Amino acid sequence: MRTKISLLLVSALLVGSAGGRAYGAIVVDSQSFKGSQAATNFSGSATISCGRGKGSGTVTASGFISGSQQITKATGSPTTVNNGVFIEVSYTNSCTGASLSFADGSIANGFTPPSVRLNSAQVAGTTTVQDFSTGASATVSLDVVFEGTGAITTSKSTTTTKTKGPLTITITSQGSSNRAAVASGTITVNGIDVDATFDPATTTLSSNANATVTITKN
């Protein structure tokens, strides 16, 4: 949200400086959006063979998964849909000594969003995660389903107005919904299924109703 507002504000300032004095309040820019998310933390491990005569070892993995879809309509532009999955992984392999402290990756169009009632959602696909502090990487595949449980909680509609010089920024939100969920599925790291379990305390489904950011110039 902060990034979107900042970009709109820059756009508005450029329009104002190029267009000369305007009389009366005019709409400089307007953007509306809605979206949905699913998120969870996971951990898992697997016992593996280290090779002939080398005994067995352990692969462990833990991290965070978030799927999201954002639908945006800006003034003078067609509707855009941004859909993807973000994953952060910590990983160790006792046989090879390989490890990742905090490796990040993303999967474009890997999120199946929930319905209005937040009944279910899915994240799926394959990506390469990289630890940017060391340059080490790993291939991660996931297929995780979220099932909504319990009651849906909602927030009320709000309108916030901020003024900066001749510009007025109005943010109107029609509210959001959240629902606790349970997750199940598979996560593999470098081809090894880590038998993942998902933390119910951090597993959620959510949706953001229509919101609009409007900038007017007096």
matplotlib code that plots the C-alpha trace (Angstrom):
import matplotlib.pyplot as plt

x = [0.0, 2.7, 4.5, 1.3, 0.5, 4.0, 3.9, 0.6, 1.8, 4.9, 2.6, 0.3, 3.2, 4.5, 1.1, 0.7, 4.1, 3.5, -0.1, 0.0, -2.6, -5.9, -9.1, -11.3, -10.6, -9.7, -9.0, -5.3, -5.2, -7.3, -6.6, -8.9, -7.8, -8.9, -7.1, -6.8, -4.0, -3.1, -0.2, 1.5, 4.7, 6.0, 8.7, 9.8, 12.5, 13.5, 15.9, 18.1, 20.9, 24.3, 25.5, 27.1, 29.1, 28.3, 25.2, 22.1, 21.6, 18.9, 17.4, 15.6, 13.6, 11.4, 10.1, 7.1, 4.7, 2.4, 0.2, -1.5, -3.6, -4.1, -6.5, -5.8, -7.6, -5.8, -7.0, -6.3, -5.0, -6.5, -7.2, -4.1, -3.9, -0.8, -0.7, 2.1, 3.6, 6.5, 8.5, 11.3, 13.2, 15.9, 17.5, 20.2, 21.5, 23.7, 25.0, 26.3, 26.8, 24.6, 22.7, 20.6, 20.0, 17.2, 16.6, 13.8, 12.0, 8.7, 6.3, 4.4, 0.7, 1.1, -1.8, -5.4, -7.3, -10.1, -13.8, -15.7, -16.4, -12.6, -13.3, -10.1, -7.0, -3.9, -0.3, 1.7, 4.7, 8.5, 11.1, 14.8, 15.3, 18.5, 20.4, 21.6, 24.1, 26.0, 24.8, 23.7, 20.5, 18.1, 15.1, 11.8, 8.6, 5.3, 1.7, -0.2, -4.0, -5.6, -9.0, -10.8, -12.0, -14.1, -15.8, -14.9, -13.9, -14.4, -13.2, -15.4, -15.2, -12.9, -12.1, -8.8, -7.9, -4.5, -3.5, -0.1, 0.1, -2.5, -3.0, -5.6, -5.2, -8.3, -8.1, -11.5, -11.7, -14.8, -13.2, -11.5, -12.2, -10.0, -10.4, -8.2, -7.2, -5.4, -2.9, -1.8, 0.4, 3.9, 7.2, 10.3, 13.8, 16.2, 13.9, 13.6, 10.1, 10.6, 7.3, 6.1, 3.8, 2.1, 1.7, -2.1, -1.4, -0.1, -2.2, -4.8, -6.9, -7.9, -9.4, -9.4, -12.6, -12.6, -10.4, -9.7, -6.9, -7.9, -5.7, -7.2, -5.6, -7.2]
y = [0.0, 2.5, 1.9, 2.3, 5.6, 6.9, 6.1, 7.9, 10.9, 11.2, 11.0, 13.7, 16.0, 15.6, 16.4, 19.4, 20.9, 20.4, 21.6, 25.0, 26.4, 24.5, 26.0, 23.9, 20.4, 17.9, 14.2, 13.8, 10.0, 7.2, 3.5, 0.8, -2.7, -5.9, -9.1, -12.2, -14.1, -17.4, -17.8, -20.4, -21.4, -24.9, -27.3, -30.8, -33.3, -36.5, -39.3, -40.0, -42.3, -40.6, -43.2, -46.6, -47.1, -43.7, -44.5, -42.2, -38.5, -35.9, -33.2, -30.4, -27.5, -24.7, -21.5, -19.3, -19.5, -16.8, -16.8, -13.6, -12.2, -8.4, -7.0, -3.3, -0.7, 2.6, 5.7, 5.4, 1.8, -1.6, -3.9, -5.8, -9.0, -9.9, -13.5, -15.3, -17.3, -16.2, -18.8, -18.4, -21.5, -22.5, -25.8, -28.3, -31.6, -33.5, -35.8, -33.1, -30.3, -28.0, -25.3, -22.3, -19.7, -17.6, -18.3, -16.6, -17.5, -16.9, -18.7, -16.6, -17.5, -20.3, -19.2, -20.4, -17.7, -18.5, -17.9, -15.0, -17.3, -18.2, -21.9, -23.0, -22.0, -23.6, -22.8, -24.9, -24.9, -25.1, -22.4, -21.8, -20.2, -18.3, -17.3, -13.9, -13.7, -16.7, -17.2, -20.8, -22.0, -25.0, -26.1, -26.1, -27.6, -27.3, -28.3, -27.1, -26.7, -24.4, -25.2, -22.5, -23.3, -21.5, -18.1, -15.3, -12.1, -8.8, -5.2, -2.2, 0.2, 3.2, 6.4, 8.3, 11.6, 13.3, 16.7, 17.6, 21.1, 21.4, 17.6, 15.6, 11.8, 9.9, 6.2, 4.4, 0.8, -1.4, -3.7, -7.0, -10.6, -13.2, -16.8, -19.3, -22.3, -25.6, -26.5, -29.8, -31.0, -31.6, -29.6, -31.0, -29.4, -30.6, -33.5, -34.7, -34.7, -33.1, -34.4, -30.9, -29.9, -26.6, -24.3, -23.8, -20.6, -18.9, -20.5, -18.0, -17.1, -13.4, -11.1, -7.3, -5.8, -3.0, -0.1, 3.1, 5.6, 9.0, 12.0, 15.4, 18.8, 22.0]
z = [0.0, 0.9, -2.4, -4.5, -2.7, -3.2, -6.9, -7.3, -5.4, -7.7, -10.7, -9.3, -8.6, -12.2, -13.6, -11.4, -12.4, -16.1, -16.4, -14.8, -12.5, -12.2, -10.9, -8.7, -7.5, -10.3, -10.1, -10.8, -10.5, -9.2, -8.5, -7.2, -6.2, -4.4, -3.6, -1.6, 0.3, 1.9, 4.2, 6.5, 8.2, 7.7, 8.9, 8.0, 7.7, 5.9, 6.5, 3.5, 2.4, 2.1, -0.3, -0.3, 2.9, 4.2, 6.3, 6.5, 7.1, 7.6, 5.4, 7.3, 6.0, 7.4, 6.2, 5.2, 2.2, 1.0, -2.1, -3.2, -6.0, -6.6, -9.1, -9.9, -12.1, -12.6, -14.4, -18.1, -17.9, -18.3, -15.4, -14.3, -12.3, -10.3, -9.0, -7.4, -4.5, -2.3, -0.3, 2.2, 3.2, 5.7, 4.7, 5.8, 4.3, 6.8, 4.0, 1.7, 4.2, 2.1, 3.9, 3.3, 6.1, 4.5, 0.8, -1.1, -4.3, -6.1, -8.5, -11.0, -11.3, -8.7, -6.5, -6.8, -4.7, -2.3, -2.9, -1.2, 1.8, 2.1, 1.8, 0.2, -1.8, -3.2, -3.9, -6.3, -8.6, -8.7, -8.2, -7.4, -4.0, -3.3, -0.2, -1.2, 1.7, 0.3, -3.2, -2.5, -4.0, -4.1, -6.1, -4.2, -5.4, -3.5, -3.7, -0.6, -0.1, 2.4, 4.0, 5.8, 9.4, 11.9, 11.6, 9.2, 10.8, 9.0, 9.4, 8.7, 5.8, 6.4, 4.6, 5.3, 3.9, 3.8, 2.4, 1.1, -0.3, -3.2, -3.3, -1.4, -1.1, -0.2, 0.6, 0.8, 1.8, 1.9, 4.5, 4.6, 5.7, 7.5, 8.3, 10.1, 8.0, 8.0, 5.3, 3.9, 1.0, -0.1, -0.1, -1.7, -1.6, -4.3, -5.0, -1.4, 0.2, 3.7, 5.1, 5.9, 8.8, 8.8, 11.8, 12.5, 14.4, 11.3, 8.6, 7.3, 4.4, 3.8, 1.2, 0.7, -0.6, -3.1, -2.1, -3.9, -3.7, -5.3, -5.6, -6.3, -6.9, -5.8]

ax = plt.figure().add_subplot(projection="3d")
ax.plot(x, y, z, "-o")
ax.set_aspect("equal")
plt.show()
